Amino acid sequence: MTTATTTPPNERPRAGADAELLTTFTDFVQPAATAGVYRFEARQVVKDEGGTLLNGTDTPIDHQVEVRAPQFVLDASSVQAVHPPPSAAGDFARTLPHVTIARPALPWERQQKWSRDIRQRAPWMAVLLFRAGELPGDPQGLGATTARPVRELVTPTDQGVLGPKLDTLPEEILASECRTIDVPLAVFNSLVPREQEMHYLAHVRDVRPKKTRSEGERLSEGRYAVVTGNRFPCEATAYSAHLVSFEGFDGKLSGDLEGHTAVRLAALWSWSFSSDPDAAFDASGVLKALVAPGRSDPEHLALRLPPSGSGGSAAVQNRLKWGFVPVAQRVLSGERTFAWYRGPATPVTAPEVPGQVGGTDCTSADHALVYDQAQGVFDVGYACAWTLGRTLALADPSYPGDVLQARRALAATRMRIDACGYAPLADDDFRTLDKGPPRLPALHDLTAVTEDLVRGTAVTTIASPQQLTKSQITEALAHDARGRLAAMPAFLDRLSLLDGVPMCYLVPDPRMLPPESLRLFRIDPAWIRALLAGAQSIGVHTSLDRDLDVHLRAAVSRLRVANGTPRAGLLIRSALVAAWPNVRITAALGTTVLRELNRLRPDTDTVLCLFDDVPDRLVLREPAEGIHFGIDADDRVNLREIRSDRPDTGATIRGAYFPARPGRTVLHYLRAGKDALPGVLDLLGKDAATGMIADFNAQLGLELTPAQFAVEMINSPIEQHLTTA
């Protein structure tokens, strides 16, 4: 038995996503005992010191045990997944249908009489794929089956129909019901995998968390058996796939069966799908078109208005180059004019702005206006961010209430402290507090109030009980503020990652992100600060609220999660987003894979990704919820590293393909002949030296095992590399 490990394409999931997983492929699982009846004989042997048998006439105890396993019916809980998905329609012409089984030993729990080699254990089940019209009982290819008693499966009453040869079945099994299909003899001979091919069409997949590098599709963690079909759905029509039992068909899988009109098989699991290569989504072409504008100049992928070609002043051209767009504005005097707007996504590094933008002094949108004296035009970007932050905060169901409650509590605490009449000491006379806030001195009926303020914290002795320092007051207020917070930090964390920001604020002009386009951008941190300042401005009604606001902001800042600050991002508007809602996007700076801080779907055809640094390389990759088997778009196999002593075992080898011979593809290994069905793989050939496996072995220089064959036949996901440096 051999194993092969694969760490299939770099993926750095965002916080909360599934952990990175490692997949190990194994040829098969050897059950502790295969299904059948076992006889145990127990005998007590008693001998004396000289070795003489003392109880030679004792009758041995004979015990019989039956090990059962699914035989004619498969429970739904045993099937983890199938591919192609049931009722799906798409380009599956290069995909081998398969069933993933949650019980890893199931395909080998029944032993084929002709397969007793411990190194090449064949499964007792297989996936057969039928085109619409090939099964008389299912002319439309809907996956229909016929319910029959097991007795009619093993002993068909229909003339000329061959069933499995299964003797000594108990009466309760013969009377039970199963699902069956009748396969015309010519179809059976052309489609059925040969006995020596069977063990290549099943393997075990062990998926567990990966401790080192990851390169792979996201899978469900666990151990599974996978049974793969041997036929490509290469024609544009409906197909039905059936997981069938070959138990009892010893010597009948040679492809030259005669003397019958049809073969009756137990259908353990059935589903249908449609293959339509012409109408399918051309993901590879769409990916190439998205990055095509950047081949001549990466600046063509920057998020800005396209050049108008109408000239204009240098100041206007510079503004457009920097990512600004003109917007209508009505000034306070009532005059109509225009202003410049730019959102958080910029094509260039944003310059520093005055400190009041995003600071505590920014108490209205007017404070965030930037005026260009040379041109007499306002920049309203930060003012819009401030107003938007305030609007989103007021619209949140819990945030406004939390803010107002915290402000009221702070104001009450401050007034109680002021009512004590303490004269603050100088800060340099204050002893550094090691733990918790200070215990405030008790005065008359204020004792209970001050005790409640610091309840549950360490008590610190103050030199003079009649005086408080500014630091003590600040720390007491900050402690009280922290105790009153609820959803505020989490809301601001989401807002800093642009959650809830409307698309029109991110892309103010549709021409900046036309259909079927990809745009790269940097993040303007001042815009984010203005957005958060607007959200934190609500509830400031009095001068006391204004004075205490700094304590509230400091307390919120301490409780916010350090998810990182976005510095750059990617926008894609394409049909690809709808087709691949979980498209894999990997950003890197040099050899470092960047962290994806957030991914948003502003629209059904639009995705936005934020990264913690500015990447110089991007990889867009086809998603996969499981591993699929088949061949690539050029009808070849992009080889993977299968040597177990290599750190990149399972990774695709760039430039290495099977077949290596020019002009030859995997389609040269399809069964041929007068009655051959289209798309059926001939794994071993007529003499086991001319088939696909033999040529695989010759090219790789080894004897391919089922696990290694499975690794090589993993469909290489479509991917597009983009270098921005």
C-alpha positions in Angstrom: 0.0 0.0 0.0 1.3 3.4 -0.9 0.4 7.0 -0.1 0.9 10.3 -1.8 0.5 13.6 -0.2 -0.7 16.8 -2.0 -0.7 20.4 -0.8 -2.7 21.8 -3.6 -2.5 26.3 -4.5 -1.5 29.0 -2.0 -4.4 30.3 -0.1 -4.3 32.7 2.9 -7.9 32.7 4.3 -9.1 35.7 6.1 -9.8 35.6 9.8 -12.5 33.1 10.6 -12.0 31.1 7.4 -11.3 27.4 7.4 -7.8 26.3 8.5 -5.3 25.3 6.0 -5.6 21.6 5.2 -3.3 18.8 4.0 -4.5 16.0 1.8 -2.9 12.5 1.8 -3.9 10.0 -0.8 -3.7 6.3 0.0 -4.2 3.3 -2.4 -6.9 1.6 -0.3 -7.9 0.8 3.3 -7.6 -2.8 4.4 -10.6 -3.6 6.5 -10.1 -5.5 9.7 -12.4 -8.1 8.2 -14.2 -8.2 4.9 -17.9 -9.0 4.7 -18.7 -12.7 5.0 -19.3 -15.5 7.5 -16.5 -16.5 9.7 -16.2 -19.7 11.8 -14.3 -19.8 15.0 -13.3 -23.0 16.8 -12.3 -22.9 20.5 -10.7 -25.9 22.2 -9.3 -26.1 25.7 -6.1 -28.0 25.9 -4.8 -29.3 29.3 -1.4 -31.0 29.6 0.6 -32.3 32.5 4.1 -31.5 33.3 5.4 -34.1 30.9 3.3 -32.7 28.0 0.7 -35.5 28.0 -2.8 -34.3 26.9 -5.2 -34.7 29.7 -8.5 -33.7 28.0 -8.2 -35.2 24.5 -11.8 -36.2 24.4 -13.2 -32.6 25.0 -15.5 -31.4 22.2 -14.4 -28.1 20.7 -16.7 -25.1 20.8 -17.8 -24.0 17.3 -18.9 -20.4 16.9 -20.0 -18.6 13.7 -19.8 -14.8 13.2 -21.1 -12.8 10.2 -19.5 -9.5 9.2 -22.0 -7.4 7.3 -21.4 -4.5 5.1 -23.6 -2.6 2.6 -24.3 -4.8 -0.4 -27.4 -3.7 -2.3 -28.4 -0.4 -0.6 -26.2 2.5 0.4 -27.4 4.9 3.1 -27.4 8.6 2.2 -25.2 9.4 5.2 -22.4 7.4 3.5 -22.2 9.7 0.5 -20.2 12.8 1.3 -20.4 14.4 -2.2 -20.6 13.7 -5.9 -19.1 15.6 -8.9 -20.4 17.0 -11.2 -23.1 18.2 -8.8 -26.6 16.8 -9.2 -28.7 18.6 -11.8 -25.7 20.8 -12.7 -25.1 22.1 -16.2 -21.7 23.2 -17.4 -18.5 22.3 -19.2 -17.7 18.9 -17.7 -16.2 17.5 -20.9 -12.8 17.0 -19.3 -14.0 15.8 -15.9 -14.2 12.3 -14.6 -17.3 11.9 -12.4 -16.7 10.6 -8.9 -18.4 9.8 -5.6 -16.8 10.7 -2.2 -17.8 8.2 0.5 -17.7 9.1 4.2 -16.9 5.5 5.2 -13.3 5.2 3.9 -13.1 1.3 4.0 -16.4 0.8 2.3 -15.2 0.1 -1.3 -13.0 -2.7 0.0 -15.3 -4.2 2.7 -16.4 -6.8 0.1 -13.6 -8.7 -1.5 -13.6 -9.5 -5.2 -12.6 -13.1 -5.7 -10.3 -12.2 -8.6 -8.5 -9.4 -6.6 -6.6 -10.9 -3.6 -3.3 -9.2 -4.2 -2.6 -7.2 -1.1 -0.8 -4.5 -3.3 -3.6 -4.1 -5.8 -6.9 -4.4 -3.9 -9.8 -3.7 -6.3 -13.0 -2.1 -5.0 -16.3 -4.0 -5.4 -18.1 -0.9 -6.7 -17.5 1.5 -9.7 -19.0 4.7 -11.2 -20.5 4.1 -14.6 -21.5 7.1 -16.8 -24.3 6.8 -19.3 -25.3 9.3 -22.0 -29.0 10.0 -22.5 -30.5 7.2 -24.6 -28.0 4.5 -23.6 -30.1 3.0 -20.9 -33.6 1.8 -22.0 -35.0 2.5 -18.6 -33.7 6.1 -18.5 -33.9 7.5 -22.1 -33.6 11.1 -20.9 -30.5 10.6 -18.7 -32.2 11.6 -15.5 -30.6 9.0 -13.3 -33.7 6.9 -13.1 -33.5 3.4 -11.6 -36.0 0.5 -11.1 -36.9 -0.8 -7.7 -36.8 -4.6 -7.5 -36.5 -7.3 -4.8 -32.9 -8.5 -4.5 -34.2 -11.9 -5.7 -35.0 -10.3 -9.1 -31.5 -8.8 -9.2 -29.6 -12.1 -8.7 -32.1 -14.2 -10.6 -33.7 -12.1 -13.3 -36.9 -13.4 -14.8 -36.4 -11.3 -17.9 -35.1 -13.4 -20.7 -31.4 -12.8 -21.7 -30.7 -10.5 -18.7 -27.6 -11.4 -16.6 -27.5 -10.7 -12.9 -24.7 -11.1 -10.3 -23.8 -14.6 -9.2 -24.4 -14.5 -5.4 -25.1 -17.7 -3.6 -26.3 -18.4 -0.1 -28.1 -15.1 0.4 -30.5 -15.3 3.3 -34.2 -15.1 2.6 -34.6 -11.7 4.3 -32.0 -10.2 2.0 -33.6 -11.8 -1.1 -36.9 -10.3 -0.1 -35.5 -6.8 0.5 -35.7 -4.1 -2.1 -32.9 -2.5 -4.1 -32.4 -0.1 -7.0 -31.3 -1.5 -10.3 -30.4 -0.6 -13.9 -30.4 -2.9 -16.9 -27.4 -2.1 -19.2 -27.6 -3.3 -22.8 -24.8 -5.8 -23.4 -23.0 -3.7 -26.0 -23.0 -0.7 -23.7 -21.8 -2.8 -20.8 -18.9 -4.3 -22.8 -17.8 -0.9 -24.1 -18.1 0.9 -20.8 -17.2 -1.5 -18.0 -13.7 -1.0 -16.5 -11.5 -4.1 -16.9 -10.6 -6.1 -13.8 -7.0 -4.9 -13.8 -8.2 -1.3 -14.2 -10.5 -1.3 -11.2 -8.0 -0.6 -8.5 -6.9 2.6 -10.3 -10.4 4.0 -10.0 -10.6 4.1 -6.2 -8.5 5.6 -3.5 -8.6 7.1 0.1 -8.3 10.7 0.8 -7.2 11.8 4.3 -7.8 15.6 4.9 -6.4 17.1 8.1 -5.1 20.5 9.2 -1.8 21.5 7.7 1.0 22.6 10.0 3.3 24.1 7.3 2.8 25.6 3.8 -0.6 25.3 2.1 -1.4 25.3 -1.6 -4.7 23.8 -1.8 -8.4 23.6 -2.5 -10.5 24.0 0.5 -11.9 20.7 1.6 -13.9 19.1 4.4 -11.7 17.7 7.1 -11.9 13.9 7.5 -11.1 10.6 5.8 -13.0 9.6 2.7 -13.0 7.0 0.0 -13.3 8.2 -3.6 -14.6 6.1 -6.5 -13.9 7.7 -9.9 -15.5 7.0 -13.2 -13.6 6.1 -16.4 -15.6 8.2 -18.9 -15.5 11.8 -19.9 -19.0 13.4 -20.5 -17.6 14.9 -23.8 -20.9 15.4 -25.7 -23.4 18.2 -25.1 -26.2 16.2 -23.6 -27.6 14.9 -20.4 -25.7 12.2 -18.5 -26.6 9.8 -15.6 -24.0 8.5 -13.3 -24.5 5.4 -11.2 -22.4 3.9 -8.4 -22.9 0.2 -9.1 -21.9 -3.1 -7.4 -19.7 -5.5 -9.3 -19.9 -8.2 -6.6 -20.7 -11.5 -8.3 -19.4 -10.5 -11.7 -16.1 -12.4 -11.5 -14.8 -12.9 -15.1 -17.5 -10.8 -16.6 -15.5 -7.5 -16.8 -13.3 -8.4 -19.8 -15.4 -6.5 -22.4 -16.2 -9.6 -24.5 -19.3 -10.9 -22.6 -21.7 -12.8 -24.9 -24.9 -14.7 -24.8 -27.0 -12.1 -23.1 -29.1 -9.0 -24.1 -28.5 -6.9 -20.9 -26.7 -6.9 -17.6 -28.6 -6.1 -14.4 -26.6 -4.1 -11.8 -27.5 -2.9 -8.3 -27.4 1.0 -8.4 -26.1 2.0 -5.0 -26.3 5.8 -5.7 -27.5 7.7 -8.8 -27.5 11.3 -10.0 -27.6 13.2 -13.3 -26.2 16.4 -14.8 -25.8 18.0 -18.2 -22.6 18.7 -20.1 -22.7 21.6 -22.4 -19.2 22.8 -23.5 -20.5 25.4 -26.0 -22.8 27.2 -23.5 -20.4 26.9 -20.6 -18.7 29.9 -19.0 -15.2 30.4 -20.4 -13.5 31.2 -17.1 -10.0 31.0 -18.6 -10.8 33.5 -21.3 -12.4 35.9 -18.9 -9.4 35.7 -16.5 -7.0 36.5 -19.4 -9.2 39.4 -20.5 -9.3 40.9 -17.0 -5.5 41.2 -16.8 -4.9 42.0 -20.5 -4.9 45.8 -20.1 -2.0 45.6 -17.7 0.3 43.7 -20.0 1.5 46.9 -21.8 1.4 49.1 -18.7 0.3 48.2 -15.1 -1.1 51.8 -14.8 -4.0 50.7 -17.0 -5.3 48.6 -14.1 -5.3 51.6 -11.7 -8.6 52.8 -10.2 -9.1 56.1 -12.0 -11.2 57.7 -14.7 -9.9 56.8 -18.2 -8.2 59.8 -20.0 -10.7 61.9 -21.9 -8.4 63.0 -24.6 -9.9 66.5 -24.5 -6.8 68.2 -23.0 -7.6 70.5 -20.1 -5.3 72.2 -17.7 -2.4 70.4 -16.0 -4.2 70.8 -12.6 -7.3 69.0 -13.9 -5.2 66.2 -15.6 -3.3 65.7 -12.4 -6.4 65.5 -10.3 -7.8 62.8 -12.7 -4.5 61.0 -12.6 -4.6 61.0 -8.8 -8.0 59.3 -8.8 -10.3 62.3 -8.2 -13.6 62.8 -10.0 -15.6 66.0 -10.3 -18.9 66.2 -8.4 -21.6 68.8 -8.2 -21.5 71.0 -5.0 -23.7 73.7 -3.5 -21.7 75.9 -1.2 -23.1 77.5 2.0 -23.8 80.7 0.1 -26.2 78.8 -2.2 -24.0 78.9 -5.3 -23.7 75.8 -7.5 -20.2 74.8 -8.5 -18.2 71.6 -8.6 -15.8 69.9 -6.2 -13.3 67.1 -6.3 -14.1 63.8 -4.7 -11.9 60.8 -4.0 -12.8 57.8 -1.9 -10.6 55.5 0.2 -9.3 53.6 -2.9 -6.7 55.7 -4.7 -4.4 54.9 -7.6 -1.5 56.7 -5.9 -0.1 57.0 -2.4 -2.3 59.7 -0.7 -0.3 62.6 0.8 -0.6 63.6 4.5 -3.5 65.9 5.4 -4.0 68.4 8.2 -4.3 66.7 11.6 -7.9 67.9 12.2 -9.1 65.4 9.6 -10.1 62.4 11.8 -9.1 64.1 15.1 -11.1 65.1 18.1 -11.3 68.7 16.7 -13.2 67.4 13.7 -16.7 67.9 15.0 -18.5 68.5 11.7 -18.1 67.7 8.0 -17.0 71.3 7.4 -13.9 70.7 9.5 -12.9 67.9 7.0 -13.2 70.1 3.9 -10.0 70.8 2.0 -9.7 74.0 0.0 -7.4 74.4 -3.0 -6.6 78.1 -2.9 -4.8 78.0 -6.3 -7.9 76.7 -8.1 -10.6 77.9 -5.8 -12.1 74.4 -5.6 -13.0 72.2 -2.6 -11.9 68.7 -2.0 -15.0 67.1 -0.4 -13.6 63.5 0.0 -12.9 63.6 3.7 -16.0 65.6 4.5 -18.1 62.9 2.7 -16.3 60.2 4.7 -17.1 62.0 8.0 -20.7 62.4 7.1 -21.0 58.8 5.9 -19.4 57.5 9.1 -21.9 59.4 11.1 -24.8 58.2 9.0 -23.8 54.5 9.2 -23.3 54.9 13.0 -26.8 56.3 13.4 -28.3 53.6 11.2 -26.7 50.8 13.3 -29.3 49.2 15.7 -27.0 49.1 18.8 -24.1 51.5 18.3 -25.9 54.9 19.0 -27.4 53.5 22.2 -24.0 52.3 23.4 -22.4 55.6 22.7 -25.1 57.7 24.5 -25.0 55.4 27.5 -21.2 55.6 27.8 -21.3 59.4 27.4 -24.0 59.8 30.1 -22.0 57.5 32.5 -18.8 59.5 31.9 -20.6 62.8 32.5 -22.1 61.6 35.7 -18.7 60.3 36.9 -17.0 63.5 36.1 -19.6 65.6 37.9 -19.3 63.4 41.0 -15.5 63.9 41.0 -15.9 67.6 40.6 -18.4 67.7 43.4 -15.7 66.3 45.8 -13.9 69.6 45.4 -10.4 68.2 45.0 -7.5 70.3 43.9 -5.5 68.2 41.4 -1.9 67.5 42.2 0.8 68.0 39.6 1.3 64.9 37.5 5.0 64.6 38.5 3.9 64.2 42.2 1.7 61.2 41.3 2.9 57.8 42.2 2.6 55.4 39.3 -0.3 53.0 39.6 0.6 49.4 39.2 -2.9 47.9 38.8 -6.4 49.1 38.1 -7.8 52.6 38.5 -7.4 54.6 41.6 -9.7 54.3 44.5 -11.5 57.6 44.9 -11.7 59.0 48.5 -15.1 58.7 50.0 -17.0 61.9 51.0 -20.3 61.6 52.8 -23.0 60.1 50.5 -20.6 59.9 47.5 -19.0 56.8 49.1 -21.3 54.3 47.4 -20.8 56.0 44.0 -17.1 56.0 44.1 -16.9 52.4 45.4 -19.1 51.3 42.5 -16.9 53.1 40.1 -13.8 50.9 41.0 -15.6 47.7 42.1 -13.6 44.6 41.5 -10.2 46.4 41.0 -7.1 46.7 43.1 -7.0 49.5 45.6 -4.1 51.9 45.5 -3.3 54.2 48.4 -3.0 57.9 47.5 -0.6 60.1 49.4 -3.2 62.7 50.2 -6.8 61.5 50.5 -8.0 65.1 49.8 -6.4 65.5 46.4 -6.5 63.8 43.0 -4.1 64.1 40.1 -5.0 64.7 36.6 -3.7 61.2 35.7 -5.9 59.6 38.4 -9.0 61.4 37.1 -8.1 60.4 33.5 -7.6 56.8 34.5 -10.8 56.6 36.5 -12.8 58.0 33.6 -11.1 55.7 31.1 -11.9 52.7 33.3 -15.5 53.7 33.6 -15.8 54.2 29.9 -14.4 50.7 29.2 -16.9 49.2 31.6 -19.8 50.8 29.6 -18.8 49.7 26.1 -20.6 47.0 24.3 -20.7 46.7 20.5 -18.8 50.0 19.8 -15.3 48.5 19.2 -16.6 45.8 16.9 -18.6 48.3 14.9 -15.6 50.5 14.4 -13.4 47.5 13.5 -15.9 46.6 10.7 -16.1 50.1 9.5 -12.3 50.5 9.3 -12.4 47.5 6.8 -15.1 49.3 4.8 -17.9 47.0 5.8 -21.2 48.8 4.9 -19.6 51.5 2.8 -21.8 51.9 -0.3 -20.2 51.2 -3.7 -20.7 54.8 -4.9 -18.3 56.0 -2.2 -15.7 53.5 -3.2 -16.1 54.0 -7.0 -17.7 57.4 -7.5 -17.9 57.0 -11.3 -18.9 53.8 -13.1 -16.4 54.5 -15.8 -13.6 53.8 -13.2 -14.8 50.1 -13.0 -16.5 49.1 -16.2 -17.9 45.6 -16.8 -15.3 42.9 -17.1 -12.5 44.9 -15.5 -10.0 44.5 -12.7 -8.6 47.5 -10.8 -5.9 47.8 -8.2 -5.7 50.6 -5.6 -4.0 51.8 -2.4 -5.9 52.9 0.7 -6.0 56.5 1.9 -5.7 56.2 5.7 -6.9 59.8 6.2 -10.2 58.8 4.6 -10.6 55.9 7.0 -9.8 58.2 9.9 -12.5 60.7 8.8 -15.0 57.8 8.4 -14.3 56.7 12.0 -14.4 60.2 13.3 -17.8 60.7 11.9 -19.0 57.5 13.6 -17.5 58.6 16.9 -19.0 62.1 16.8 -22.6 61.1 17.6 -23.8 62.1 21.1 -21.5 65.1 21.6 -24.0 67.7 22.7 -22.3 69.7 25.5 -18.9 71.1 26.3 -18.6 68.3 28.9 -19.3 65.7 26.2 -16.6 67.2 24.1 -14.1 67.2 27.0 -14.8 63.6 27.9 -14.8 62.4 24.3 -11.0 61.8 24.4 -11.5 59.3 27.2 -14.2 57.5 25.4 -12.1 57.3 22.2 -9.1 56.1 24.1 -11.1 53.3 25.8 -12.7 52.2 22.5 -9.2 52.2 20.9 -7.9 49.8 23.6 -10.7 47.3 23.0 -10.6 47.2 19.3 -9.2 44.0 17.7 -5.8 44.4 16.0 -6.9 43.0 12.7 -4.4 45.2 10.8 -4.9 48.4 8.8 -5.7 47.9 5.1 -3.1 49.5 2.8 -4.1 48.2 -0.6 -6.8 46.3 -2.4 -8.3 44.8 -5.5 -11.7 45.3 -7.2 -13.1 42.9 -9.8 -16.3 43.5 -11.7 -17.0 40.5 -13.9 -19.3 37.6 -14.6 -16.4 35.6 -13.1 -17.5 36.8 -9.6 -21.0 35.3 -10.1 -19.6 32.1 -11.5 -16.9 31.8 -8.9 -18.3 33.5 -5.7 -15.3 32.0 -3.8 -12.6 32.9 -6.3 -9.2 32.4 -4.7 -7.1 35.6 -4.6 -3.6 35.5 -3.3 -1.5 38.7 -2.9 2.2 38.7 -2.3 5.0 41.2 -1.7 8.2 39.5 -2.7 8.2 36.1 -1.1 5.7 37.1 1.7 2.1 36.2 1.2 -0.1 39.1 2.3 -3.0 38.8 4.7 -6.5 39.3 3.3 -8.1 41.5 5.9 -11.6 41.7 4.3 -13.5 40.5 1.3 -16.8 42.3 0.3 -19.4 41.7 -2.3 -20.8 45.2 -3.1 -22.8 43.7 -6.0 -23.5 40.3 -7.5 -20.8 40.8 -10.1 -18.3 42.7 -7.9 -15.8 41.6 -5.3 -13.5 43.8 -3.2 -10.4 42.5 -1.3 -8.3 44.5 1.2 -4.7 43.5 2.0 -2.4 44.5 4.8 0.3 45.7 2.4 0.8 46.8 -1.2 1.3 43.6 -3.3 3.6 43.3 -6.3 2.1 39.9 -7.4 -1.4 38.6 -7.6 -2.8 35.1 -8.3 -6.4 34.6 -9.2 -7.4 30.9 -9.0 -10.4 28.8 -9.6 -12.1 27.8 -6.4 -12.9 24.2 -5.4 -14.9 22.8 -2.5 -13.3 19.4 -3.1 -10.8 17.8 -5.4 -12.0 17.0 -8.9 -10.5 14.7 -11.4 -9.9 15.0 -15.1 -7.7 16.8 -17.6 -6.8 20.4 -18.3 -8.2 22.7 -21.0 -5.5 21.5 -23.6 -6.6 17.9 -23.0 -3.4 17.1 -21.2 -2.5 16.4 -17.6 -0.4 19.1 -15.8 1.9 16.8 -13.8 2.3 17.1 -10.1 5.2 16.2 -7.9 4.5 12.7 -6.5 7.8 11.8 -4.9 7.2 11.6 -1.2 10.7 12.9 -0.2 10.0 16.3 -1.8 8.7 19.2 0.3 6.4 20.2 -2.6 4.8 16.8 -3.0 1.5 17.3 -4.7 2.3 20.7 -6.2 1.9 21.2 -9.9 5.2 21.2 -11.9 5.2 24.1 -14.3 5.9 23.1 -17.9 5.6 19.3 -17.2 2.7 17.6 -19.0 1.4 14.2 -19.9 1.6 13.1 -22.6 4.9 14.8 -23.3 4.9 13.7 -27.0 4.1 16.8 -29.2 0.6 16.7 -30.7 -0.6 13.9 -28.4 -3.3 14.3 -25.7 -5.1 12.1 -23.2 -7.9 11.7 -25.8 -5.5 9.3 -27.6 -6.1 6.9 -24.8 -9.8 6.5 -25.3 -11.3 3.1 -26.2 -11.7 2.6 -30.0 -13.6 0.2 -32.1 -16.8 -0.2 -33.9 -19.1 -0.3 -30.8 -16.9 1.9 -28.6 -18.7 4.6 -26.6 -17.2 8.1 -26.8 -15.1 9.3 -24.0 -14.2 6.0 -22.2 -10.6 5.8 -21.0 -8.5 2.8 -21.9 -6.2 2.7 -18.9 -4.3 -0.5 -19.6 -4.7 -1.0 -23.4 -5.2 -4.4 -25.1 -1.8 -5.8 -23.9 -1.3 -3.6 -20.7 1.7 -2.1 -22.5 0.0 0.4 -24.8 -2.5 2.1 -22.5 -2.4 5.3 -20.5 -0.9 3.8 -17.3 2.0 2.2 -19.3 2.9 5.5 -20.9 2.5 7.3 -17.6 5.0 4.9 -16.0 7.4 5.3 -18.9 7.3 9.1 -18.7 7.6 9.3 -14.9 10.1 6.4 -14.5 8.1 4.5 -11.9 5.2 2.1 -11.4 2.2 4.3 -10.8 0.0 3.4 -7.8 -3.7 4.2 -7.5 -2.9 7.0 -5.0 -0.2 8.5 -7.3 -2.6 8.2 -10.3 -5.3 10.1 -8.3 -2.8 12.9 -7.5 -1.8 13.2 -11.2 -5.4 13.3 -12.3 -6.4 16.2 -10.0 -7.8 18.9 -12.3 -5.3 21.8 -12.2 -7.4 24.8 -11.3 -7.5 27.7 -13.7 -5.3 30.5 -12.5 -3.9 33.8 -13.7 -0.8 35.5 -12.4 -0.5 39.3 -12.4 2.8 41.1 -11.6 2.3 44.7 -10.6 5.9 45.8 -10.1 
